[in-house]
Amino acid sequence: MQDKKIRECIEKIKIGNRSDIKIANNEIGLIWSGIKRESEKSREFVNIFISEFGNFEGINGESNKIAFIGSLKYAFMRANEFDDCFESCKRFVLYCMCNDSGHIRQAMIHSSEYLIMFLNLRPSDFDIEKYGEKYFIKNRERFGKFIWDLEQMADHYNKKEYNKYKYIESLPPSVYKSLEKMRYDLVENGYRREIYQKYKDAKLSEILPQLTFKYTTLGADTIKDGFICDTCKKEKNRLGSSNPIAKKPKMICEDCAIDGYMDSYGYKTHEAAAARRRRLFDVGYLFQDFVADRYLTENNISSIGKLEFEEIQAVFMLGKDMYNMLFDKGDKIELEEIFDQKDIEKKLKAVLDNGEFDWEFFRKSIKK
Ligand SMILES: [Zn+2]
């Protein structure tokens, strides 16, 4: 009964005018206040909102999208009670923060505070009896990861021309500015900043394990005859980065590229930077392997050795395109930073298993 009422209210928020929205929000607020914390009802309440995330793009008009984001504060205040709910809400926050509309991003900056506000980070005498130390460690971890993800996203959207601005406020409107604003708002407060700094220090020393592959061959592009690195001026084989469209392309060796990565992100050691940087490529490779596996299985091919070179290339290219299509930057960052390969695989497979392939069409397209 309550579920139906909440869904009706959300519907009003998605299509109604200002006064409809106001009434609907009041009703949701009333229901919200009557639900006991950490109860099954509370979980259902949050999940109704989460089930709407997939329909967000279908909401007509910016003002109704903004109204929906506004109403999320009720779900956000409860999301911390359940691990999966918190994760889903966090992903949606990051998703909306990449929206082209500054109004939508601003609405999310406002709502996101509710997601963090109820994360109990510091025990009071009363709380420590009720929850125990583990609970607070978990919440600090969630908070740290949230801010960390925001920072990574901001790095992705950062541009050289933003360097000249000293204050966030003076930056031109952009996804980068909104992300920085959200981050600033959330860690401004002294003890939050302290908690985040601890999290960040640990993160920057962490050495992520090397992923292993079934088909993809590991490692950087190697140049057999060697080349002189533009940075260290030594003769090297492993290429870290190069700009193939430049007139005189700069060739930088892998070690120097890792050092550069270490500097720009503040990693504590070369090893930690190298391991994190590898993940930028390796999670995509892992996905390519899965696509290749699926190709072999569904076409009754016993091993990859039975394929023509062009066919192998086309399958891996398909895997690469799909990876870029199915996962946005936020998804990728999240995947790259999962410590255990098994947990990354679970997430990749969950997405891949959802899709169906038209292999006949695919094979025809290679033959051309
Ligand atoms: Zn070098």
Residues whose N, C-alpha, C, O or C-beta is under 5 A from the ligand:
A	BS01	ZN	C229 T231 C232 C253 C256
